[in-house]
Amino acid sequence: MLEGENGEVIIRLEGVIAHTNHGVTEAEQQLGQRMIFDLEMEPIACGATESDDVNDTVDYGEVTAWLVESAMDTSYRTLERLVTVLAEGLLARFSLRSVRVRATKPEPPVPVTMDGASVEVFRRREL
């Protein structure tokens, strides 16, 4: 197989839920809230398309564990900072060409009813 032939593989994690303490208000920082994460990752290489071996791809179990631990580890005031830190951490830790991270507060502290407030960031590794 030629290098780069398997670069079209996209791994998605959708609806990963964690209880976090991110937000502008004191209540969000202290009490926390449910946060929903969606990721889209493009591995640098994905030999698992041929080998069927998890060692030849990005293990989404490891990614999920890292994501939840990292999202719960530190408090940020803005979702913009949170998703940026997570995206950059994913690129640093895993063999990814690019990553898109979205964090959604399903019940943001605003005086109207909505399905949620989200921020999404995209980062690409310079190869």
Stockholm file with secondary structure:
# STOCKHOLM 1.0

chainA/1-127         MLEGENGEVIIRLEGVIAHTNHGVTEAEQQLGQRMIFDLEMEPIACGATESDDVNDTVDYGEVTAWLVESAMDTSYRTLERLVTVLAEGLLARFSLRSVRVRATKPEPPVPVTMDGASVEVFRRREL
#=GR chainA/1-127 SS CCTTTTTTCCEEEEEEEEEECCSSSHHHHHTCEEEEEEEEEEESCCTHHHHCCGGGSCCHHHHHHHHHHHHHHSCCSCHHHHHHHHHHHHHHHSCEEEEEEEEEESSCSSSSCCSCEEEEEEEECCC
#=GC SS_cons         CCTTTTTTCCEEEEEEEEEECCSSSHHHHHTCEEEEEEEEEEESCCTHHHHCCGGGSCCHHHHHHHHHHHHHHSCCSCHHHHHHHHHHHHHHHSCEEEEEEEEEESSCSSSSCCSCEEEEEEEECCC
//
